[in-house]
Every structure is written in C-alpha cells, then in structure tokens.
Amino acid sequence: MAELVLRSEARLEACPGELFALFGSGDPSLGWLFGSEAETLRPGALVRLTLPLGEGAWVAGTARVQRCMPGRRIDLVHEAPWAGRVVCHLDALSDGGTRLRIRVTIDDRELVRLGADFGLHSCADVEEWEIPLGLLTSLSGSAGILGRSTVNCAQLAVDEINADGGMLGREVRLVVADDATDPGVGAIAMRRLCRVSGMAAVVGMHSSATYAATSPMAVANGIPYLYTPTSEAAATHPLLVRFGERPLDQLHRALPLMAEATGGTRWFLTGNDYSWPRAVGAAAREVVDRMGGTVTGEGYVPLGTEDFGPVIAAIGDCGTDHIVSSFVGQDHVRFESQFSASGLRGTTRTFAPLMDDAVVEHLGPAAAGIWNALGYFAAMDTSENRAFLRRYRDRFGRCSPPVSAAAEGVYEAIHTWASACRSGGGVEPGAFLGGLRTSGFRGPRRCGRGGSLESLLLGEATPSGVKVLDELPVAGPAP
C-alpha cells in the first residue's frame, strides 16, 4: 500500500529524559506534538493534539499511544481528523542535547478521503465488481471524537459482509466522507458521495443539523439514507431509514428514575443550539411536567463553544437538582469538565442523551455520576456483544478507540442493509426497501425488524466506564 511520509529533524539542548517528561503536558509552547495532552503513556492511552494545517490554521485531533520507550521513543496512532502514525525518536547527543526525529505516515486510502474532503478529486474510483456504500460521519469538529470508532465499526461490518460472500456475489466498498460537524461541509460531502457511480446507500452518523441539509439530497438522487444516531422527528420518506433513539424514548422513564434516586424536583435544560438539543429540551419539559417537577431554566450555546461559564453560573444560581445536558462531542467534554471543576457535581446530577463510552473516556473522572439511556453500551453482558467486541479488538488492535453507541449503531445499520438487500434480491432501492420490511439483523443491541429498537439501557458513568443500571422499554411513537 502506498503512503505519504513526512519527516522532521531538530537538535535540542535538553537531554532525552527531560524532553520525554514534557510530552503530554498540555503546554502549547512546546509545539503541536510535545504540547499535546496525555494523562498516561501506556499503550492505548488517549492523546489530544492540535495539528498544524499550514498558513496559521490548526485543527483539533486525537491519537493513541501505540508504543513507548521512556527517554527514547514514542509511537502514536492517529484517529482524528485523519488516520495515520507518528513515530518520535529521541537520540542522545554527546554534548548532552537531543536529536529529535519525527516521522508522520498517512496511507493512500486516507489520502484519497482527505483529497475528496478538500475537493481535489472524487470520493473513490469504484471498480465494476464493487458495490459502493457511503459513510458520512464526523471525523473533525465538535463530534470528531466519535469518528474513528464509527469508521472502524463500519469497516468491520463491511469486512464481515465480504467474508460471507459479499453482496450477491460482489464485494462491498466503504466510501468515507467527513462532515466536520458542519451542515455546510456535510452537504458538500454528501454531494460527492451521491456522485459516486453505483452508490447503493449512504449511512449517516452525524448531527441532525447535517441531516436536515443532506437528507433531501439523498431523496433527490434516489439513494437510501440510513441515519443511525439519536435524533428528533424529521421529514419522512421511504428512502430515509432511521435507526437511533428518540428524545422521549430516552427521557420518559429515565428522568423519573433519576428523580427517585436523588429526591430532587428541579431541572435545568442546556445544550448546543440547533434542532436536536431543542427537541431534547421539549421532551424533557413534557416529562418533568408529568412528574410534577419544575424546569428552573434553559441555556443553549453554539457548536464549538469553549467557555461554558455563563451557563454553569446560571445553573448554580437556580439551585437546580438535575441537568438535562444535550451537548455534542467535544462540546460535551468541555461542558462536563468545566461543570465538574465548578464543584456543582456534588449537588446536581446530569442526564446526558449523548453520554456513551467514547465521551466517558475523554471526560475521565469528570464523567462520574452522569446518566443516559441508549440502545448500546460496551458493558452489555450478552454473548452477542462479547463476540462483537472480541472481533473489533482482533481487527483493530489494542490501541483502537473504544466502541461507542454511535459506532455500534452504524455497524448494525450496515448489517441490516445487507440483510435487507439479500432478502429483497438486490441492492437497488426497491429491493432494499422491500427486504427491509421482513428482514433484520441480530447484533449486540435489542432490535426488531428493520433495525427498530425494542428497549434501551440505562447507564451511569463510573471511573472504569459506563455501568448498566437497568433495561427500559421505549416510549412508543417518536415525538
């Protein structure tokens, strides 16, 4: 496989041990690599970086420690906004200084995706014997922390389909595009996917703001669009197939259980300022009113917000018992980290409809005590989930990001698409939709025909991950 290799070398006065000790400190004056954030350097540990794009532009990224030799070498595997590897050598010099050698590698498949994202060429050159299947997800921007595990789970599903003979004798080819957690970028990426010759379907794992911009494009091009994350009600069409949780499903039993556990009755609603968090807020008001509780206030901020001080101050001033927090990705991490640092966590409990295993890893101890209800958590104690996680680790290794609910939903959607196409006798939209009415896929989640969720899991964040507290029935028709 071809790859792009970038090399850099510098002589520094500090000795290798001193330089090594600085790695992961979070000090931006040390540069993009040594100024990264890392709590530990064990294999698989998360590393946050701010990467240079040139001409003064920077982008947030994540990586994982692959190998570490104290004072001598650090190997990282990049996750977002692109996949690749970084190898850093620290060679001792006779004068007590260090020769620092850095090697960055990106393989050709990732270069093809990045080139398409920048509009340099089409998404993919698909062979006649391949069936293209699109994945539109967030590999950068606020929701970028969910992107790599989502791509991994999508690729795992495609690998399993191909290992089982492919789709009606042809191999499935995954074509990935990044919406950068931005509806405008998402629309451009969707247009490129729709132009791929023979595109069978597009799987979407991104914000509902992007979905509002891209779903009409799928319909206009006659391409099935399988939308997987938790989302609010939206326009319906036979080609628009939705798999995720609905706000009322998540809240209607979970909020009363939280109120029962704490004895509190006062709720504050907050999140990013677009359609899904607003829908969560509307559903929360309905549930709180039904419980006889009180909504003490609401506060919504734009995607990409970094300072949540005003919202946190408003929560503290209200004397609130609970928060319904509908922030997305990195915004969720920043808000919960700042909220925990404020000291309010001890008196105010949080229900967060997007809290999953990936978010908990990024939050660390600041996540403790947050509740959510989703169709999937990695702690599901079922034979299907144990086998799924084992296949994931075998395919992507110990340094792979944890499986999130968002990523697992994509895995099941792709298998459901394949099952429906086989049942319908083809990958054309009519065959897929006909097969979807009678077929299904038994994966880790509890799903019925067509991928509809039959129940949700109530989970609580702990220092060691998400603990499953209970299984809850869905509410019924989506709000």
Solvent accessible surface area in square Angstrom, and as a share of the most:
residue,aa,sasa,rsa
1,M,170,0.76
2,A,69,0.53
3,E,88,0.39
4,L,72,0.36
5,V,44,0.25
6,L,97,0.48
7,R,177,0.65
8,S,66,0.42
9,E,107,0.48
10,A,43,0.34
11,R,165,0.60
12,L,67,0.33
13,E,170,0.76
14,A,32,0.25
15,C,49,0.29
16,P,17,0.11
17,G,42,0.40
18,E,100,0.45
19,L,16,0.08
20,F,30,0.12
21,A,81,0.63
22,L,71,0.35
23,F,14,0.06
24,G,9,0.09
25,S,67,0.43
26,G,29,0.28
27,D,59,0.30
28,P,116,0.73
29,S,95,0.62
30,L,59,0.29
31,G,38,0.36
32,W,64,0.22
33,L,6,0.03
34,F,14,0.06
35,G,13,0.12
36,S,3,0.02
37,E,89,0.40
38,A,22,0.17
39,E,156,0.70
40,T,56,0.32
41,L,39,0.19
42,R,145,0.53
43,P,54,0.34
44,G,12,0.12
45,A,3,0.02
46,L,22,0.11
47,V,0,0.00
48,R,60,0.22
49,L,6,0.03
50,T,72,0.42
51,L,5,0.02
52,P,62,0.39
53,L,87,0.43
54,G,41,0.40
55,E,187,0.84
56,G,69,0.66
57,A,46,0.36
58,W,138,0.49
59,V,29,0.17
60,A,70,0.54
61,G,5,0.05
62,T,10,0.06
63,A,0,0.00
64,R,6,0.02
65,V,0,0.00
66,Q,58,0.26
67,R,108,0.39
68,C,32,0.19
69,M,56,0.25
70,P,103,0.65
71,G,15,0.14
72,R,149,0.54
73,R,54,0.20
74,I,2,0.01
75,D,7,0.04
76,L,2,0.01
77,V,30,0.17
78,H,5,0.02
79,E,10,0.05
80,A,5,0.04
81,P,10,0.06
82,W,40,0.14
83,A,28,0.21
84,G,12,0.12
85,R,116,0.42
86,V,1,0.01
87,V,20,0.11
88,C,2,0.01
89,H,45,0.20
90,L,7,0.03
91,D,35,0.18
92,A,79,0.61
93,L,42,0.21
94,S,129,0.83
95,D,112,0.58
96,G,41,0.40
97,G,4,0.04
98,T,0,0.00
99,R,86,0.32
100,L,18,0.09
101,R,82,0.30
102,I,24,0.12
103,R,86,0.31
104,V,24,0.14
105,T,16,0.09
106,I,13,0.07
107,D,51,0.27
108,D,51,0.27
109,R,142,0.52
110,E,17,0.07
111,L,57,0.29
112,V,58,0.33
113,R,15,0.05
114,L,27,0.13
115,G,7,0.07
116,A,3,0.02
117,D,38,0.20
118,F,140,0.58
119,G,47,0.46
120,L,138,0.68
121,H,87,0.39
122,S,66,0.43
123,C,7,0.04
124,A,13,0.10
125,D,121,0.62
126,V,38,0.22
127,E,91,0.41
128,E,166,0.74
129,W,140,0.49
130,E,14,0.06
131,I,4,0.02
132,P,3,0.02
133,L,0,0.00
134,G,0,0.00
135,L,0,0.00
136,L,0,0.00
137,T,0,0.00
138,S,1,0.00
139,L,0,0.00
140,S,15,0.10
141,G,45,0.43
142,S,12,0.08
143,A,5,0.04
144,G,5,0.05
145,I,23,0.12
146,L,14,0.07
147,G,0,0.00
148,R,25,0.09
149,S,3,0.02
150,T,0,0.00
151,V,17,0.10
152,N,15,0.07
153,C,0,0.00
154,A,0,0.00
155,Q,35,0.15
156,L,8,0.04
157,A,0,0.00
158,V,1,0.01
159,D,44,0.23
160,E,39,0.17
161,I,1,0.01
162,N,38,0.19
163,A,92,0.71
164,D,104,0.54
165,G,54,0.52
166,G,5,0.05
167,M,0,0.00
168,L,93,0.46
169,G,72,0.69
170,R,98,0.36
171,E,78,0.35
172,V,3,0.02
173,R,54,0.20
174,L,19,0.09
175,V,6,0.03
176,V,26,0.15
177,A,2,0.02
178,D,14,0.07
179,D,0,0.00
180,A,30,0.23
181,T,11,0.07
182,D,60,0.31
183,P,47,0.30
184,G,43,0.41
185,V,60,0.35
186,G,0,0.00
187,A,19,0.15
188,I,81,0.41
189,A,1,0.01
190,M,0,0.00
191,R,101,0.37
192,R,40,0.15
193,L,0,0.00
194,C,19,0.11
195,R,179,0.65
196,V,10,0.06
197,S,95,0.62
198,G,59,0.57
199,M,17,0.07
200,A,8,0.06
201,A,0,0.00
202,V,0,0.00
203,V,0,0.00
204,G,0,0.00
205,M,7,0.03
206,H,7,0.03
207,S,11,0.07
208,S,8,0.05
209,A,20,0.16
210,T,0,0.00
211,Y,7,0.02
212,A,71,0.55
213,A,37,0.29
214,T,0,0.00
215,S,10,0.06
216,P,78,0.49
217,M,35,0.15
218,A,0,0.00
219,V,43,0.25
220,A,87,0.67
221,N,80,0.41
222,G,33,0.31
223,I,12,0.06
224,P,1,0.01
225,Y,0,0.00
226,L,0,0.00
227,Y,1,0.00
228,T,5,0.03
229,P,17,0.10
230,T,12,0.07
231,S,1,0.00
232,E,23,0.10
233,A,54,0.42
234,A,42,0.33
235,A,83,0.64
236,T,127,0.74
237,H,72,0.32
238,P,94,0.59
239,L,17,0.08
240,L,24,0.12
241,V,18,0.10
242,R,46,0.17
243,F,5,0.02
244,G,9,0.09
245,E,9,0.04
246,R,34,0.13
247,P,1,0.00
248,L,26,0.13
249,D,15,0.08
250,Q,0,0.00
251,L,0,0.00
252,H,26,0.12
253,R,114,0.42
254,A,0,0.00
255,L,0,0.00
256,P,45,0.28
257,L,60,0.30
258,M,1,0.00
259,A,18,0.14
260,E,138,0.62
261,A,69,0.54
262,T,57,0.33
263,G,62,0.60
264,G,10,0.09
265,T,79,0.46
266,R,93,0.34
267,W,0,0.00
268,F,5,0.02
269,L,1,0.01
270,T,1,0.01
271,G,0,0.00
272,N,0,0.00
273,D,71,0.37
274,Y,33,0.13
275,S,57,0.37
276,W,4,0.02
277,P,0,0.00
278,R,121,0.44
279,A,27,0.21
280,V,1,0.00
281,G,4,0.03
282,A,65,0.51
283,A,4,0.03
284,A,0,0.00
285,R,101,0.37
286,E,88,0.39
287,V,0,0.00
288,V,0,0.00
289,D,100,0.52
290,R,140,0.51
291,M,61,0.27
292,G,65,0.62
293,G,15,0.14
294,T,69,0.40
295,V,26,0.15
296,T,31,0.18
297,G,19,0.19
298,E,72,0.32
299,G,18,0.17
300,Y,34,0.13
301,V,24,0.14
302,P,93,0.58
303,L,55,0.28
304,G,42,0.41
305,T,26,0.15
306,E,114,0.51
307,D,100,0.52
308,F,1,0.00
309,G,32,0.31
310,P,99,0.62
311,V,13,0.08
312,I,16,0.08
313,A,56,0.43
314,A,38,0.29
315,I,2,0.01
316,G,35,0.34
317,D,126,0.65
318,C,35,0.21
319,G,49,0.47
320,T,9,0.05
321,D,42,0.22
322,H,0,0.00
323,I,0,0.00
324,V,2,0.01
325,S,1,0.00
326,S,2,0.01
327,F,0,0.00
328,V,6,0.04
329,G,1,0.01
330,Q,35,0.16
331,D,0,0.00
332,H,0,0.00
333,V,9,0.05
334,R,62,0.22
335,F,0,0.00
336,E,0,0.00
337,S,44,0.28
338,Q,56,0.25
339,F,0,0.00
340,S,36,0.23
341,A,91,0.70
342,S,55,0.36
343,G,57,0.55
344,L,43,0.21
345,R,38,0.14
346,G,76,0.73
347,T,107,0.62
348,T,4,0.02
349,R,64,0.23
350,T,1,0.00
351,F,0,0.00
352,A,0,0.00
353,P,1,0.01
354,L,37,0.18
355,M,0,0.00
356,D,6,0.03
357,D,17,0.09
358,A,5,0.04
359,V,2,0.01
360,V,10,0.06
361,E,61,0.27
362,H,12,0.05
363,L,11,0.05
364,G,23,0.22
365,P,105,0.66
366,A,18,0.14
367,A,0,0.00
368,A,39,0.30
369,G,14,0.14
370,I,0,0.00
371,W,19,0.07
372,N,0,0.00
373,A,0,0.00
374,L,5,0.03
375,G,3,0.03
376,Y,1,0.00
377,F,0,0.00
378,A,28,0.22
379,A,52,0.40
380,M,9,0.04
381,D,120,0.62
382,T,28,0.16
383,S,71,0.46
384,E,51,0.23
385,N,1,0.00
386,R,119,0.43
387,A,25,0.20
388,F,0,0.00
389,L,30,0.15
390,R,129,0.47
391,R,91,0.33
392,Y,7,0.02
393,R,131,0.48
394,D,117,0.61
395,R,113,0.41
396,F,46,0.19
397,G,30,0.29
398,R,182,0.66
399,C,17,0.10
400,S,22,0.14
401,P,12,0.08
402,P,43,0.27
403,V,5,0.03
404,S,0,0.00
405,A,12,0.09
406,A,16,0.12
407,A,0,0.00
408,E,0,0.00
409,G,2,0.02
410,V,0,0.00
411,Y,1,0.01
412,E,5,0.02
413,A,0,0.00
414,I,1,0.00
415,H,21,0.10
416,T,3,0.02
417,W,0,0.00
418,A,0,0.00
419,S,26,0.17
420,A,0,0.00
421,C,0,0.00
422,R,90,0.33
423,S,64,0.41
424,G,33,0.32
425,G,56,0.54
426,G,5,0.05
427,V,23,0.13
428,E,105,0.47
429,P,49,0.31
430,G,56,0.54
431,A,21,0.16
432,F,0,0.00
433,L,33,0.17
434,G,24,0.23
435,G,2,0.02
436,L,23,0.12
437,R,172,0.63
438,T,88,0.51
439,S,14,0.09
440,G,33,0.32
441,F,55,0.23
442,R,195,0.71
443,G,7,0.07
444,P,6,0.04
445,R,12,0.04
446,R,80,0.29
447,C,28,0.17
448,G,20,0.19
449,R,171,0.62
450,G,16,0.16
451,G,4,0.04
452,S,62,0.40
453,L,24,0.12
454,E,103,0.46
455,S,13,0.09
456,L,1,0.00
457,L,8,0.04
458,L,4,0.02
459,G,0,0.00
460,E,39,0.18
461,A,2,0.01
462,T,33,0.19
463,P,122,0.77
464,S,114,0.73
465,G,22,0.21
466,V,9,0.05
467,K,118,0.50
468,V,49,0.28
469,L,66,0.33
470,D,68,0.35
471,E,77,0.35
472,L,9,0.05
473,P,66,0.42
474,V,46,0.27
475,A,37,0.29
476,G,37,0.35
477,P,130,0.81
478,A,48,0.37
479,P,67,0.42
